[in-house]
């Protein structure tokens, strides 16, 4: 059995570029949402002439679609991820742009805007770049996601509804869009060693803001002991699927 120090060092050394979670295989699991986002995105990309992948990460989800529209663009704010996205989406126009906007595209340019786990949704900008009748389709992180992990590391924390599904509905409608679909879900997450926890907290920054190994070493040791005793640390992720349509007339 590997020691606490070995596991922590391993989790701290894993590169963070891209949005590929394959490193966690055998070390952590997360229940998948029932709707199958990647398959739905593939269907939608094949049915439109123009699409924008907002906050694409490394472009992994869109790259998995077998058919791309003639015009495909993507944005990403973090330079290392943008470089990965350009490799994964060689036929797309990939641009580094801030998460909160403004988006560097003309009005009414896209039939479809997609986004998987956006940091923030710039609803007014989404509405602006969509064609009349165009669709925004997104899987988002819900309020209080992985709060058990956050509370373990930081102590009890208030849960903000800023990421809640109903807040997203209200913001979409405030931007003049019609919400067609809104589905929230709670999903089981399990970590099987403290190295997986370290890598997750380095990669998913909002779980424990300002996380560093040295700053949280005592809590990581407690986590290591918890996993040794119970075989896993269980948390709950929250997700929701939202589909909204730009109005036909402006």
C-alpha positions as CSV (number, residue, x, y, z in Angstrom):
1,X,0.0,0.0,0.0
2,X,1.4,3.4,-1.0
3,X,2.0,5.9,1.7
4,X,0.2,9.2,2.2
5,X,3.3,11.2,1.0
6,X,3.5,9.0,-2.2
7,X,-0.1,9.4,-3.0
8,X,-0.2,13.2,-2.4
9,X,3.0,13.7,-4.5
10,X,1.5,11.7,-7.4
11,X,-1.8,13.7,-7.3
12,X,0.2,16.9,-7.2
13,X,2.3,16.0,-10.3
14,X,-0.5,15.2,-12.8
15,X,-0.7,17.8,-15.6
16,X,-3.8,19.9,-15.6
17,X,-4.1,20.8,-19.2
18,X,-7.3,19.9,-21.0
19,X,-10.5,18.5,-19.5
20,X,-9.7,14.8,-19.7
21,X,-10.5,12.8,-16.5
22,X,-9.2,9.4,-17.7
23,X,-6.4,9.6,-15.1
24,X,-9.0,8.9,-12.4
25,X,-9.9,5.5,-13.7
26,X,-9.7,3.0,-10.8
27,X,-9.0,5.9,-8.3
28,X,-12.4,7.7,-8.4
29,X,-15.8,7.3,-9.9
30,X,-18.6,9.7,-10.7
31,X,-22.1,8.6,-11.7
32,X,-23.0,9.9,-15.1
33,X,-26.1,12.0,-15.8
34,X,-29.0,10.1,-17.4
35,X,-29.3,12.1,-20.5
36,X,-25.9,11.4,-22.2
37,X,-24.6,14.8,-23.0
38,X,-21.9,13.9,-25.5
39,X,-24.4,11.8,-27.6
40,X,-26.9,14.7,-27.6
41,X,-24.3,17.2,-28.6
42,X,-23.2,14.9,-31.5
43,X,-26.8,14.8,-32.8
44,X,-27.2,18.6,-32.5
45,X,-23.8,19.3,-34.2
46,X,-24.8,17.1,-37.1
47,X,-28.1,19.0,-37.7
48,X,-26.8,22.6,-37.9
49,X,-24.7,24.8,-40.2
50,X,-22.9,26.8,-37.5
51,X,-22.1,26.1,-33.9
52,X,-20.1,27.7,-31.0
53,X,-18.6,25.6,-28.2
54,X,-18.4,28.0,-25.3
55,X,-15.6,27.5,-22.7
56,X,-14.6,24.3,-24.5
57,X,-11.8,23.3,-22.1
58,X,-9.6,21.1,-24.3
59,X,-12.4,20.6,-26.8
60,X,-12.7,16.9,-25.9
61,X,-16.5,16.6,-26.0
62,X,-16.9,18.4,-29.3
63,X,-14.0,16.5,-30.8
64,X,-15.8,13.2,-30.0
65,X,-18.7,14.1,-32.3
66,X,-18.5,12.3,-35.6
67,X,-19.9,15.2,-37.7
68,X,-19.1,18.9,-37.3
69,X,-21.0,21.7,-38.9
70,X,-19.4,23.7,-41.7
71,X,-18.8,26.6,-39.3
72,X,-17.5,25.5,-35.9
73,X,-16.0,27.9,-33.4
74,X,-14.9,27.5,-29.8
75,X,-13.7,29.7,-26.9
76,X,-11.5,29.0,-24.0
77,X,-10.1,31.4,-21.4
78,X,-7.1,29.4,-20.0
79,X,-4.2,29.5,-22.5
80,X,-3.0,25.9,-21.9
81,X,-6.5,24.6,-22.5
82,X,-6.9,26.7,-25.6
83,X,-3.7,25.2,-27.0
84,X,-5.1,21.7,-26.4
85,X,-8.4,22.7,-28.0
86,X,-6.7,23.9,-31.1
87,X,-5.1,20.4,-31.4
88,X,-8.3,18.6,-30.7
89,X,-10.4,20.8,-33.0
90,X,-8.1,21.4,-36.0
91,X,-10.9,22.5,-38.4
92,X,-12.5,24.9,-35.9
93,X,-11.9,28.5,-35.2
94,X,-10.6,28.4,-31.6
95,X,-10.2,31.7,-29.8
96,X,-9.0,32.6,-26.4
97,X,-11.7,34.7,-24.8
98,X,-12.8,35.6,-21.2
99,X,-15.5,33.3,-19.7
100,X,-17.8,36.2,-18.9
101,X,-17.6,37.8,-22.4
102,X,-17.7,39.7,-24.5
103,X,-17.7,37.1,-27.2
104,X,-15.6,38.0,-30.3
105,X,-18.3,37.1,-32.8
106,X,-20.9,38.9,-34.9
107,X,-24.5,39.1,-34.0
108,X,-26.8,36.3,-35.0
109,X,-24.0,34.1,-36.3
110,X,-24.7,30.7,-34.8
111,X,-27.5,28.2,-35.0
112,X,-26.3,26.4,-31.9
113,X,-24.2,27.4,-28.8
114,X,-23.1,24.5,-26.6
115,X,-21.2,24.5,-23.3
116,X,-20.3,21.7,-20.9
117,X,-19.7,22.9,-17.3
118,X,-19.2,26.6,-18.0
119,X,-17.6,28.7,-15.3
120,X,-20.2,31.3,-16.0
121,X,-22.9,31.7,-18.7
122,X,-22.9,35.1,-20.4
123,X,-26.6,34.9,-21.2
124,X,-26.8,38.3,-23.0
125,X,-23.8,37.4,-25.2
126,X,-25.2,34.0,-25.9
127,X,-28.5,35.5,-27.0
128,X,-26.7,38.1,-29.2
129,X,-24.6,35.6,-31.2
130,X,-27.5,33.1,-31.7
131,X,-29.5,33.4,-34.9
132,X,-33.3,34.0,-34.3
133,X,-34.7,30.6,-33.3
134,X,-31.2,29.3,-32.5
135,X,-30.5,27.1,-29.4
136,X,-28.3,27.1,-26.4
137,X,-27.7,23.6,-25.0
138,X,-25.6,23.1,-21.9
139,X,-24.8,20.7,-19.1
140,X,-23.9,22.7,-16.1
141,X,-22.6,22.3,-12.5
142,X,-25.4,22.9,-10.0
143,X,-25.5,24.5,-6.6
144,X,-23.7,22.8,-3.8
145,X,-21.9,20.3,-6.0
146,X,-19.4,18.1,-4.0
147,X,-20.3,20.1,-0.9
148,X,-19.3,17.1,1.3
149,X,-15.7,17.4,-0.1
150,X,-15.7,21.1,0.3
151,X,-17.0,20.9,3.9
152,X,-14.5,18.2,4.8
153,X,-11.6,20.3,3.6
154,X,-12.8,23.8,4.7
155,X,-15.4,23.2,7.4
156,X,-19.2,23.9,6.8
157,X,-19.7,26.4,4.0
158,X,-22.8,28.2,2.8
159,X,-24.3,26.9,-0.4
160,X,-24.8,29.7,-3.0
161,X,-27.7,29.3,-5.4
162,X,-25.8,31.3,-8.1
163,X,-25.3,28.0,-9.9
164,X,-28.8,26.7,-9.3
165,X,-31.0,25.4,-12.1
166,X,-33.8,27.9,-11.4
167,X,-31.2,30.8,-11.4
168,X,-30.2,29.7,-14.9
169,X,-33.8,29.7,-16.0
170,X,-34.3,33.2,-14.7
171,X,-31.1,34.5,-16.3
172,X,-32.0,32.9,-19.6
173,X,-35.4,34.4,-19.6
174,X,-34.0,37.8,-18.6
175,X,-31.9,37.7,-21.7
176,X,-35.1,37.2,-23.7
177,X,-34.7,33.4,-24.3
178,X,-37.3,30.7,-23.9
179,X,-36.3,27.7,-21.7
180,X,-37.3,24.5,-23.4
181,X,-35.7,22.0,-21.1
182,X,-34.3,22.1,-17.6
183,X,-33.4,18.9,-15.8
184,X,-31.4,18.8,-12.5
185,X,-29.8,15.6,-11.0
186,X,-27.7,14.6,-8.0
187,X,-24.9,12.1,-8.7
188,X,-22.7,9.9,-6.5
189,X,-19.0,10.6,-6.5
190,X,-16.4,8.3,-4.7
191,X,-12.6,8.8,-4.2
192,X,-10.5,5.8,-3.5
193,X,-7.2,7.4,-2.5
194,X,-6.1,10.8,-1.4
195,X,-4.0,11.3,-4.6
196,X,-7.2,11.4,-6.5
197,X,-8.6,14.0,-4.1
198,X,-5.5,16.1,-4.6
199,X,-5.7,16.0,-8.4
200,X,-9.4,16.7,-8.4
201,X,-9.0,19.8,-6.1
202,X,-6.2,21.1,-8.3
203,X,-8.3,20.6,-11.5
204,X,-11.8,21.6,-10.3
205,X,-10.7,24.8,-8.7
206,X,-14.0,26.0,-7.3
207,X,-14.4,23.0,-5.0
208,X,-11.9,24.4,-2.5
209,X,-10.9,27.9,-3.7
210,X,-7.2,28.6,-3.2
211,X,-6.4,24.9,-2.6
212,X,-2.7,23.9,-2.2
213,X,-1.2,20.7,-0.9
214,X,0.8,22.5,1.8
215,X,-2.1,24.7,2.9
216,X,-4.4,21.7,3.4
217,X,-1.9,19.0,4.4
218,X,-3.5,18.3,7.7
219,X,-7.0,17.9,6.1
220,X,-5.5,15.7,3.4
221,X,-4.0,13.4,6.1
222,X,-7.4,13.2,7.7
223,X,-8.9,12.3,4.3
224,X,-6.2,9.6,3.8
225,X,-7.1,8.1,7.1
226,X,-10.8,8.3,6.3
227,X,-10.3,6.5,3.0
228,X,-8.1,3.8,4.6
229,X,-10.9,3.1,7.2
230,X,-13.9,3.3,4.9
231,X,-12.5,2.4,1.5
232,X,-13.7,5.6,-0.1
233,X,-14.8,9.1,0.4
234,X,-18.3,9.8,-0.9
235,X,-19.5,13.1,-2.2
236,X,-22.5,14.3,-4.3
237,X,-22.1,16.2,-7.6
238,X,-25.0,18.2,-8.9
239,X,-25.7,18.8,-12.6
240,X,-28.4,20.2,-14.7
241,X,-29.2,20.2,-18.4
242,X,-30.6,23.4,-19.9
243,X,-31.9,24.1,-23.4
244,X,-33.0,27.6,-24.3
245,X,-34.1,29.1,-27.6
246,X,-33.4,32.6,-28.9
247,X,-36.7,34.4,-29.9
248,X,-37.6,34.3,-33.5
249,X,-37.8,38.1,-33.8
250,X,-35.6,40.7,-32.2
